[in-house]
Amino acid sequence: MTDRKAFADRVALVTGASRGIGAATAEALAAGGAHVILTARTAAGLEQVEENIHAAGGSATIAPLDLTASENIAKLASAVAERWGRLDMLVLNAAMLGSLSPVEHLDAKELAKLFATNVFANQALIAAFDPLLRRADRAEVIGITSSVGSEPRAFWGGYGSSKAAFENMLATYADETAHAGRLRVQIIDPGATRTRMRQNAFPGEEPTSLKPPETVAAAIIDRLLGDAPTGSRARVEA
């Protein structure tokens, strides 16, 4: 269980927070005292996570939105700035899997949508919230990646290339902000985890053989509380 005072008075934003790793991370941050802003496309899922947080004595706000529409991100950043004036933690978790197929068969429209979700939306989030992160005493950015972002795998070219671009972008952002010493960027590979995306990718796999999202959330909390340098990458093992 997260120390209730670990993130007291801190504000966190978690994308893809309606289920899976995003939901578990949001609940763990709230358990540590943070006020968590929950974003995802589906309001129903967010409402359930918010209810779980409140029932456990935590604090949260939901913001259902499509992250591929940059105007939505700008409006959210404006609302956060008006209410809190800063952002202490940004967890970039939302992602799209897309179809698993040979590179020569990738659909151009789906590939564009994949990059819009996994890369462009995250860049827009960084651009919109960078000023608020810089207002925090110490800001944290966590990006959730996949092993295929650095280890190419047959039929995973679309998703893998989007994660490779995402990782490079985050590592570059870490290098650009390292001199200030107040903003730390970390990249987390959750490994095989019991999520809907994993089930869609491996429909014949037994879910109970995989670690639950809460294990990944606990590892993220440990990274936030630890002293790993900015730009570091870690994989969560079972």
N, C-alpha and C positions, 0 to 999 in steps of 0.2 A: 504494500500500500504506500502511496506517495505521501510524504510528510505534508501535512495540511498547511504548513507555513512556507514550504519550499518556494512557491511562486506567488506568495501573498502580494496583493496590490499590483500584479502584473496583468497585462492584457495580451491575449493570444488569439490569432486567427488561424483556423484549420480549414483547409479546403477538402472537398470530398468527405465531409464529416457525417454523412447520413448513415454510413455503415462501415463495416470492416475496420481497417487500420485507422482511418480518419476518425471514426466514432470512438474507438478505443483510446486513441491518443487524446482526443478532446476530453473524454471523461477522466483520464489520468491527470491531465493538466488542471482540470477543475478540482480534482481531489487534492491537488497541491496548492489550491488557493487562488489560481488564476481565474480571471473572468474570460471566458472563451467565446469567441464569435464563430459560429458554425455556418459554413456555406456548403451548398450542394444544389443540384437541380431540383430535387424532390423535397417539398416541404414536409410531407408526412414523416419521412425518415428523420429529418432534422428535429421535428417536434418530439419524436420518441427519445432521441439522444438528449435533447434539452430537458425532457421530463426526468430521464435517468439522473442527469446532473443535479437538478433541483432536489430530487428525492434523496440524493446523497449529501445534501447540504451545500452544493456548489452553486456557481453563478454562470449563466450563459445567455447569449442572445443569438437568435437564428436569423440568417440572411439568405433565403432561397434565391439563387440567381444562376444564369448561364454565364460561365466565365469566358466563353468564346466571344461574348459581346463586350468590347472594351469599355463602352460607356457604362455598363453595369459595374465594372471594377472601379472606375473613376468615381461613381456615385457612392460606392461602399467606402472608398478611401476618404471621401469628403465627410461622410457620416461618422466614421471612426475619429477623424481629426476633430470634428465639432464636439463629440461627446467625451473623448479621452485625451485628445491632443498628442497621442503617441501610440506606437505599437511596439511591444516588447518581444513578441515571438510570432513568427510566421512559419506555418507548416504547410509546405506545398505538396499535397498528397493526391489531389484529384488527377485522374488519368483515364485514358481510353485505350483499350486493347486492340481493337480493329481485327481484321481477318488475318489468320495465319495462312500464308500462301507463298509460293516462290516469288522472288523479286520481280521476275518478268510478268507475273500475273497480278501484281498489285494494282488496285483500282485508283486512278489518279484523284478522283473526288474523295474517296475514303482516306487516302494518304494525306490530302490537304486538311481534312477534318481531324486526322490523328495529330498532325503537327500543330493545328490550331489549338487543340486541347492540351497536348503534352508539352509544347514548347512556347508558342506565342502567348497563350493565356498566362503562363507562368512569368514570362518576361513582362507582360502588362502588369501583373501583380507586383513584381519587384519595382517596376518604374513608378507605380502609383503609391506604394507604401514605403519606398526608400526614404523619403523625407520624414515620415513618422518613425521609422526604425532608428534614424539618426537622432531623433529627439529623446530616445530612451537612454537611461544610464548605461545599460548594456543590452544590446539586441541580439536575438538569435534567429537564424533562418535554417530550417530543416527541409531538405528536398528528398522525397521518396523516389528511389530509382529501381532498377532491376538489373540482374546480372547480365542480361542480354544487351545492356547499354555498353558494356565493355568487353563482353565475350560473345561474338556473333554466333547465332544458332540458326540452322536451316529452318526456313519458313517463318522466321520471326523478324524479317528484314524491316517491315514497316514500324512495328512497335519498338524494336531494338534501335533503329536509327533515330527515332524520336527521343528515346531515352539517352542515347549517346549525345545528341545535341543539347538536351536538358542538362546533363552532367557537365558538359563543357561550359555551358552558359553559367551554371552555378559556380564552378571552379574559377571562372574568369571574374565573376562578381566578387568572390572571396579575395582574389588577388588585388582587385581594384580598391577594396575597402579595408584591406589588412593594415594599412599604415595608421589608420585612426585608432585601432585597437579597441573599438567599442561595438563592433558588429562582427559576429562570428557566423560563418556559413558551414554547415555540415551536410554531407550526402549519405543517406542511409539506404542500404539494400536490405529489404526485409527477408529475403530468401523465401523458400516455400512456406506459404502461410494460408490458413483456411479462410479464403475470401471468395467472393463471387467471381472476380476476375480469374482467379486461379481455377475455379470450377469450370468456367467457360473455356479456358485454355486446355485443361486436362479433365474432360468430362468423365473419364473412366477411373479417376483417382479416388481413393477412399479418403474423404475429408478428415476423418478422425485420426489419420496417420500424420496430419500436419499440425504444426503449432498454431494456436489461436492468435487472433490479432492483438489480444492483451499482452502477449509475450513481446511483440514488436513495440507496442506502446511503452512497456516497461523499459525496453532498451533505449527508446528515444528519450525517456525521462532521465535515464542514467547518463546519456550523452549530454543532455542539457545541463545536468548538475556536475558533469565532469570537466576536465581541463584540456580536452583534445583541441588542437590548433584549428584555426579557420581553414577551410578548404579540405578538411579531412574526410575520408570515405570509410564507412564501416559496414560490415555485413552482420545481420542478426542470425545467429545459429540457433538450432532447436535447444 
